[in-house]
Amino acid sequence: MTEHYDVVIIGGAAIGSSTAFFLSRQPGFDGRILVIERDPTYSRCSTTLSVASIRQQFSAPVNIQMSQFGVEFIKNLPIEFGPDADIGFRENGYLLLASEEGEPILRNNYAIQKEHGANTGWLEPSEISSRFPWLSTDGITAGCFGLSDEGWFDPSTLLNTYKKQACLAGVEYVHGDVTSIVTRNGAATTVRLADGREFGCANLVNAAGPNARRVAEMAGLSIPVEARKRFVYVIDCREKETITNCPLLVDPSGVYVRPEGDYFITGVSPMAENDPECFDLDIEYDLFEEVVWPSLAERIPAFAAIKVINAWAGHYAYNTLDQNAVVGASPDIPNFYFANGFSGHGLQQSPAVGRGLAELITSGKFTTLDLSELAYERIPANKPFREANII
């Protein structure tokens, strides 16, 4: 017999588990919740393979506001759930550097951030050199620095906290691969797994990360989300003791770097022509040799002598329309909810998205932070909602 749930969530990583967590705590909601995850080890999911950072340095106000809630949420985790929920938030900030060409965009983003309460600071080259003497400002005309509420953390602990607290509240998790979605009379009614199991649903959430398009297509829907591979290189530096108080640094070239324990992690998004949809996790080193290392050595002279000691690959769930999330119900199947296309921002936005979807599913509207600018309707209308600060 088919078991029936009030909410079935396809995808149990950060977005799916956050949605389950917030639903389980939503006032007045006592329905059954099921999370279906095809990789219960999470060894290949975007959440655990991410750089796991949070910033308020966005250009779209809703993205700034989502991160403001996100950082408040993660700071309060050990207070609410105890030391096991401490995700090791390292509040070193983001430092975004601009050349003369990019300075107007950075300045406009900074003005929007200040208007919406973000604690970011504008730095002239001399101020950058004073604060970070190990950094070269050649070709740099300005920087924007997160003075608080920006940094990085352990993604696995955040995911485990979502999942543990959801399960304690009665949320059920099953291991399985969704192969089809049954729709009747304009509603999603049943989810079928590869092993033959079926689960009925009153509401269905697509939180399938890089597989979002495949899941949408099972319901006869479309979403412009592709799996795009990103490489993270772990490097050691012979002169690392000289690089003190290092933030997450983003160079005008797009190359980023930040500390990770005794080492550093670095990477860059490839050029569009070299960024096809890709589902494998094979590691390539040409990008490091040709783009990452030269940019690092130019910006941080101590990085002229480094070595790669490890590397991994993960996937962005990349929204090809505008690189912003799609959050909300389908106009064609109103009980089918999208939580997709985060384009590298999913982990840091997971608290706000989980809370927002819980509100939308149970009350039909966003009741705290309005996420309606991220609604699906912009997709078929071909009206991008742009974020100018993509890393």
C-alpha positions as CSV (number, residue, x, y, z in Angstrom):
1,M,0.0,0.0,0.0
2,T,1.1,3.6,-0.7
3,E,1.9,5.6,2.4
4,H,0.7,9.1,2.3
5,Y,2.5,12.2,3.6
6,D,1.5,15.8,3.9
7,V,4.9,16.9,2.5
8,V,7.4,14.8,0.5
9,I,10.8,16.4,-0.1
10,I,13.0,15.1,-2.8
11,G,16.6,15.8,-1.7
12,G,17.8,15.6,1.8
13,A,20.9,17.8,1.8
14,A,21.0,21.4,3.1
15,I,17.9,22.8,1.3
16,G,15.7,19.7,1.8
17,S,16.7,19.1,5.4
18,S,16.3,22.8,6.3
19,T,12.8,22.7,4.8
20,A,12.0,19.6,6.8
21,F,13.5,21.2,10.0
22,F,11.4,24.4,9.7
23,L,8.3,22.5,8.7
24,S,8.6,20.3,11.8
25,R,8.7,23.5,13.9
26,Q,6.0,25.4,12.1
27,P,3.3,26.5,14.5
28,G,0.0,24.8,13.8
29,F,1.5,22.2,11.4
30,D,1.5,18.6,12.6
31,G,1.5,16.8,9.3
32,R,3.7,13.9,8.2
33,I,6.9,14.8,6.4
34,L,9.1,12.5,4.3
35,V,12.5,13.3,2.9
36,I,13.8,11.1,0.1
37,E,17.6,11.1,-0.4
38,R,19.4,9.0,-2.9
39,D,22.9,9.4,-1.3
40,P,22.5,8.9,2.5
41,T,26.3,9.2,2.9
42,Y,26.1,12.7,1.3
43,S,29.6,12.0,-0.1
44,R,28.7,13.5,-3.6
45,C,26.2,16.2,-2.6
46,S,26.8,19.9,-3.2
47,T,26.4,20.7,0.5
48,T,29.4,18.6,1.8
49,L,31.6,19.4,-1.2
50,S,31.1,23.2,-0.9
51,V,33.4,25.9,0.4
52,A,30.8,26.4,3.1
53,S,30.9,30.2,3.5
54,I,28.3,32.9,4.2
55,R,28.4,36.5,3.1
56,Q,26.2,39.6,3.0
57,Q,28.0,41.1,0.0
58,F,25.3,40.7,-2.6
59,S,23.6,43.2,-4.9
60,A,20.0,41.9,-4.6
61,P,18.4,43.0,-1.3
62,V,16.6,39.7,-0.8
63,N,19.9,37.9,-1.0
64,I,21.4,40.2,1.7
65,Q,18.4,39.7,3.9
66,M,18.5,35.9,3.5
67,S,22.2,35.9,4.6
68,Q,21.4,38.1,7.5
69,F,18.9,35.6,8.8
70,G,21.3,32.8,7.9
71,V,24.1,34.1,10.0
72,E,21.8,34.8,13.0
73,F,20.5,31.2,12.7
74,I,23.9,29.6,12.6
75,K,25.3,31.7,15.5
76,N,22.4,30.6,17.7
77,L,22.6,26.9,16.9
78,P,24.8,25.9,19.9
79,I,22.7,28.1,22.1
80,E,19.5,26.3,21.1
81,F,20.8,22.8,20.4
82,G,24.0,22.4,22.4
83,P,27.7,22.1,21.6
84,D,27.1,19.3,19.1
85,A,25.4,21.9,16.9
86,D,28.4,24.3,16.9
87,I,29.3,24.5,13.2
88,G,32.7,26.3,13.9
89,F,31.8,29.6,12.4
90,R,35.0,31.5,11.6
91,E,34.0,35.1,11.2
92,N,36.9,36.4,9.2
93,G,34.8,38.2,6.6
94,Y,35.0,38.4,2.8
95,L,37.3,40.8,1.1
96,L,36.2,41.6,-2.5
97,L,38.8,43.5,-4.5
98,A,38.1,45.7,-7.6
99,S,40.1,47.1,-10.4
100,E,39.2,50.4,-12.0
101,E,36.9,48.5,-14.4
102,G,35.0,46.8,-11.6
103,E,34.9,49.5,-9.0
104,P,31.6,51.1,-10.1
105,I,29.8,47.7,-9.6
106,L,31.5,47.1,-6.3
107,R,30.6,50.7,-5.1
108,N,26.9,50.2,-6.2
109,N,26.8,46.8,-4.4
110,Y,28.3,48.4,-1.3
111,A,25.6,51.2,-1.3
112,I,22.8,48.6,-1.5
113,Q,24.4,46.6,1.3
114,K,24.6,49.6,3.6
115,E,21.1,50.6,2.8
116,H,19.9,47.1,4.0
117,G,22.0,47.0,7.2
118,A,25.0,44.9,6.1
119,N,28.1,45.5,8.2
120,T,30.5,46.0,5.2
121,G,33.3,48.5,5.0
122,W,34.7,50.3,2.0
123,L,38.5,50.2,1.8
124,E,40.8,52.3,-0.3
125,P,44.1,50.7,-1.4
126,S,46.1,52.2,1.4
127,E,43.6,50.9,3.9
128,I,43.8,47.4,2.3
129,S,47.6,47.5,2.6
130,S,47.4,48.6,6.3
131,R,44.9,45.9,7.3
132,F,46.4,43.1,5.1
133,P,50.2,44.0,4.6
134,W,50.8,40.6,2.9
135,L,48.5,41.5,0.0
136,S,49.6,43.3,-3.1
137,T,47.3,46.2,-4.2
138,D,48.8,46.5,-7.7
139,G,45.9,47.2,-10.1
140,I,43.4,47.5,-7.2
141,T,41.4,50.7,-6.8
142,A,39.1,49.6,-3.9
143,G,37.9,46.7,-1.7
144,C,34.8,45.9,0.2
145,F,35.2,44.0,3.5
146,G,32.7,42.2,5.7
147,L,33.4,43.6,9.1
148,S,31.1,41.1,10.8
149,D,28.7,38.3,10.0
150,E,30.7,36.8,7.2
151,G,33.0,33.8,7.2
152,W,32.9,30.0,6.8
153,F,31.9,26.9,8.8
154,D,31.6,23.1,8.8
155,P,28.8,22.2,6.3
156,S,28.4,18.6,7.6
157,T,27.6,19.8,11.1
158,L,25.0,22.2,9.8
159,L,23.4,19.4,7.7
160,N,23.5,16.9,10.6
161,T,21.9,19.5,12.9
162,Y,19.0,20.1,10.4
163,K,18.6,16.3,10.0
164,K,18.9,15.4,13.7
165,Q,16.4,18.0,14.9
166,A,14.0,17.2,12.1
167,C,14.1,13.4,12.9
168,L,13.6,14.2,16.6
169,A,10.4,16.1,15.6
170,G,9.1,13.0,13.6
171,V,10.4,13.7,10.1
172,E,11.1,10.4,8.2
173,Y,14.0,9.9,5.9
174,V,14.3,7.1,3.3
175,H,17.1,6.2,0.9
176,G,15.9,5.9,-2.7
177,D,16.1,7.3,-6.2
178,V,13.0,8.9,-7.5
179,T,12.1,7.7,-11.0
180,S,8.7,9.2,-11.6
181,I,6.1,11.6,-10.3
182,V,2.4,11.0,-10.8
183,T,0.2,14.0,-11.4
184,R,-3.6,14.0,-11.5
185,N,-6.0,17.0,-12.1
186,G,-3.2,19.5,-11.8
187,A,-1.6,18.2,-8.7
188,A,1.4,16.0,-7.8
189,T,0.0,12.9,-6.1
190,T,2.6,10.1,-5.9
191,V,6.3,9.7,-6.0
192,R,7.8,6.4,-7.2
193,L,11.2,5.1,-6.5
194,A,13.5,2.8,-8.5
195,D,12.9,-0.1,-6.0
196,G,9.1,0.1,-6.6
197,R,8.1,1.9,-3.4
198,E,5.5,4.6,-3.8
199,F,4.6,7.6,-1.5
200,G,1.6,9.7,-1.8
201,C,1.9,13.4,-1.2
202,A,-0.3,16.4,-0.5
203,N,2.7,18.7,-1.2
204,L,5.9,18.0,-3.0
205,V,9.2,19.9,-2.7
206,N,11.9,19.7,-5.4
207,A,15.2,20.1,-3.4
208,A,17.2,17.9,-5.7
209,G,20.2,20.3,-6.2
210,P,22.0,19.6,-9.5
211,N,19.3,17.1,-10.4
212,A,16.5,19.6,-10.1
213,R,15.7,19.7,-13.8
214,R,15.4,15.9,-14.0
215,V,12.9,15.9,-11.0
216,A,10.9,18.8,-12.5
217,E,10.6,17.0,-15.8
218,M,9.1,14.0,-14.1
219,A,6.1,16.2,-13.3
220,G,6.0,17.7,-16.7
221,L,7.7,20.9,-15.6
222,S,10.9,22.6,-16.7
223,I,13.5,24.6,-14.9
224,P,16.8,26.0,-16.3
225,V,19.1,24.3,-13.8
226,E,22.3,22.5,-14.8
227,A,25.0,20.7,-12.9
228,R,28.2,22.7,-13.2
229,K,31.4,21.3,-11.8
230,R,33.6,23.4,-9.5
231,F,37.1,22.5,-8.3
232,V,38.5,23.3,-4.9
233,Y,42.3,23.1,-4.5
234,V,44.0,22.7,-1.1
235,I,47.3,24.4,-1.0
236,D,50.2,24.7,1.4
237,C,52.4,27.8,1.5
238,R,56.0,27.8,2.8
239,E,55.5,31.4,4.2
240,K,51.9,30.9,5.5
241,E,52.8,32.4,8.9
242,T,53.1,35.8,7.2
243,I,49.5,35.7,6.0
244,T,47.7,36.7,9.1
245,N,43.9,37.3,9.7
246,C,43.2,36.1,6.2
247,P,39.6,36.6,5.1
248,L,37.9,34.9,2.1
249,L,39.7,36.9,-0.5
250,V,38.1,37.4,-4.0
251,D,40.5,38.8,-6.6
252,P,39.2,40.8,-9.7
253,S,40.1,37.7,-11.7
254,G,37.4,35.7,-9.9
255,V,40.0,33.6,-8.1
256,Y,39.2,33.2,-4.4
257,V,41.2,31.9,-1.5
258,R,40.7,31.4,2.2
259,P,42.4,29.6,5.1
260,E,41.4,26.0,5.9
261,G,43.1,24.7,9.0
262,D,46.8,24.7,8.4
263,Y,46.3,25.2,4.7
264,F,44.3,27.3,2.2
265,I,41.6,26.4,-0.2
266,T,41.2,28.1,-3.6
267,G,39.4,28.0,-6.9
268,V,37.7,29.9,-9.6
269,S,34.6,29.5,-11.8
270,P,35.7,28.7,-15.3
271,M,34.8,30.8,-18.3
272,A,31.4,30.2,-19.8
273,E,32.8,28.5,-22.9
274,N,34.6,26.0,-20.7
275,D,31.7,25.3,-18.3
276,P,29.4,22.7,-19.7
277,E,26.8,20.7,-17.8
278,C,28.7,17.9,-16.0
279,F,27.8,15.2,-13.5
280,D,31.1,13.6,-12.8
281,L,33.5,14.6,-10.0
282,D,36.8,14.1,-11.9
283,I,39.5,16.6,-10.9
284,E,41.3,18.7,-13.4
285,Y,44.5,20.6,-12.6
286,D,44.9,22.7,-15.8
287,L,42.6,25.4,-14.3
288,F,44.9,25.7,-11.3
289,E,48.1,25.9,-13.3
290,E,46.8,28.3,-15.9
291,V,44.5,30.6,-14.0
292,V,44.4,30.1,-10.2
293,W,48.1,30.0,-9.3
294,P,49.2,33.0,-11.5
295,S,46.4,35.1,-10.0
296,L,47.3,34.0,-6.4
297,A,51.0,34.7,-6.9
298,E,50.3,38.2,-8.3
299,R,47.9,39.1,-5.4
300,I,49.7,37.4,-2.5
301,P,53.5,37.3,-3.2
302,A,54.0,34.6,-0.6
303,F,51.9,32.3,-2.8
304,A,54.6,32.3,-5.4
305,A,55.9,29.2,-3.6
306,I,52.9,26.8,-2.9
307,K,52.0,23.3,-3.6
308,V,48.7,21.5,-4.1
309,I,48.3,18.8,-1.5
310,N,44.7,17.8,-2.2
311,A,41.7,18.7,-4.4
312,W,38.1,17.9,-4.8
313,A,35.2,18.7,-7.1
314,G,31.6,19.5,-6.4
315,H,28.6,20.8,-8.3
316,Y,26.7,24.1,-8.5
317,A,23.0,23.7,-9.2
318,Y,23.4,26.5,-11.8
319,N,20.4,28.6,-12.9
320,T,21.3,29.4,-16.5
321,L,18.7,32.2,-16.6
322,D,20.1,34.5,-13.9
323,Q,22.1,32.5,-11.3
324,N,19.6,33.2,-8.6
325,A,17.5,30.7,-6.7
326,V,14.0,29.6,-7.7
327,V,11.8,29.4,-4.6
328,G,8.0,28.9,-4.7
329,A,5.1,26.9,-6.1
330,S,4.6,26.0,-9.7
331,P,1.7,27.9,-11.3
332,D,0.8,24.8,-13.3
333,I,1.0,22.3,-10.3
334,P,0.4,24.4,-7.2
335,N,1.4,21.7,-4.8
336,F,4.8,21.3,-6.4
337,Y,7.4,23.6,-4.9
338,F,10.7,24.6,-6.3
339,A,13.8,25.1,-4.2
340,N,16.4,25.1,-6.9
341,G,19.1,26.8,-8.9
342,F,21.1,28.4,-6.0
343,S,24.2,28.6,-8.2
344,G,26.6,28.2,-5.3
345,H,24.6,30.0,-2.6
346,G,22.4,27.1,-1.4
347,L,24.2,26.3,1.8
348,Q,24.3,29.9,3.1
349,Q,20.7,30.5,2.0
350,S,19.3,27.2,3.4
351,P,18.0,28.7,6.7
352,A,16.0,31.4,5.0
353,V,14.7,29.1,2.2
354,G,13.7,26.4,4.6
355,R,11.8,28.8,6.8
356,G,10.2,30.5,3.7
357,L,9.0,27.2,2.2
358,A,7.6,26.1,5.6
359,E,5.6,29.3,5.7
360,L,4.5,29.0,2.1
361,I,3.4,25.4,2.3
362,T,1.4,25.9,5.6
363,S,-0.1,29.4,5.1
364,G,0.1,30.0,1.4
365,K,2.4,33.0,1.8
366,F,5.8,34.2,3.1
367,T,5.2,35.6,6.6
368,T,8.6,36.7,7.7
369,L,11.0,37.4,4.8
370,D,9.3,37.9,1.4
371,L,11.0,35.7,-1.1
372,S,8.5,36.3,-3.9
373,E,11.2,37.9,-6.2
374,L,12.6,34.4,-6.5
375,A,9.3,32.9,-7.7
376,Y,9.2,30.5,-10.6
377,E,7.0,32.8,-12.8
378,R,10.1,34.7,-14.0
379,I,11.4,31.5,-15.7
380,P,8.7,31.1,-18.4
381,A,8.4,34.9,-18.8
382,N,12.2,35.0,-19.4
383,K,12.6,37.9,-17.0
384,P,15.9,37.4,-15.2
385,F,16.3,38.5,-11.6
386,R,20.0,39.4,-11.6
387,E,22.5,39.2,-8.9
388,A,25.6,41.2,-9.7
389,N,27.9,39.6,-7.2
390,I,28.4,36.0,-8.2
391,I,31.5,34.1,-7.1
